[in-house]
Amino acid sequence: MNIADAEALLTNAVPRQAGDWADLGAGDGTFSRALARRLESGSRIYAVDRDRAAIALLEGLASDSVAVIPVSGDFTRDLELPGVGAGELSGMLFANALHFVPNPDVVLARLLRWLRPGGRVVIVEYEGRRPSRWVPYPISAKQLPAIVATLGLSRPAITATRPSAYGGSLYVAVTDRPVES
């Protein structure tokens, strides 16, 4: 997938506004780059991956208006984002990342401490895939509501789909942390 394709998938999922986001399981940064195109000036993206070679590719990715901060780490374990406290992120992006996690609800619950009230979680996953070594724990769009239901997030909404070159399709889902009244 190229950056333009990734940006097209994010168009209806990521509001065009400034904010601090985490791209968890960023890989070589295709979706980090697409996210940077969507966010306005002053935004920061924490691109997290455990592959040091992938993180090295993200060094120097920042544009004049959006800072991309590479973070070497495994989002399924204890992780710190430099300078980010509880409730400070505007959004979290999991693009083709949660299907490597056998317990996505547990991982999401731990990471949600960073998401502010009104913040958004964007999930890009495969639909119609059987488990394989490349997608060991597929998460269908039908399974997603049950995963996020116990986390206090809104019911997921599908904002985009596209055929996958690897079988099935890709979907983009958004779910928000409610603003406390």
TANORUR-V289035 format. One record per backbone hydrogen bond with DSSP energy under -1.0 kcal/mol. CO is the residue of the C=O (numbers start at 1). NH is the residue of the N-H. If there is no record, write none. Layout:
BEGIN
CO_NH ; CO_NH
END
This chain:
BEGIN
2_6 ; 3_7 ; 4_8 ; 5_9 ; 6_10 ; 7_11 ; 10_13 ; 10_14 ; 15_17 ; 19_44 ; 20_90 ; 20_91 ; 21_46 ; 22_93 ; 23_48 ; 26_29 ; 29_33 ; 30_34 ; 31_35 ; 32_36 ; 33_37 ; 34_38 ; 35_39 ; 40_43 ; 43_67 ; 44_21 ; 45_69 ; 46_23 ; 47_71 ; 48_25 ; 48_26 ; 49_73 ; 51_55 ; 52_56 ; 53_57 ; 58_61 ; 65_42 ; 66_63 ; 67_45 ; 69_47 ; 71_49 ; 74_77 ; 81_84 ; 85_88 ; 89_116 ; 90_120 ; 91_22 ; 92_122 ; 93_24 ; 94_124 ; 97_100 ; 98_101 ; 99_137 ; 103_107 ; 104_108 ; 105_109 ; 106_110 ; 107_111 ; 108_112 ; 111_114 ; 112_115 ; 113_87 ; 114_89 ; 116_119 ; 119_177 ; 120_92 ; 121_175 ; 122_94 ; 123_173 ; 124_96 ; 125_171 ; 127_169 ; 135_132 ; 140_144 ; 143_147 ; 144_148 ; 145_149 ; 148_151 ; 148_153 ; 157_174 ; 160_172 ; 162_170 ; 164_167 ; 168_164 ; 169_127 ; 170_162 ; 171_125 ; 172_159 ; 172_160 ; 173_123 ; 174_157 ; 175_121 ; 176_154 ; 177_118
END
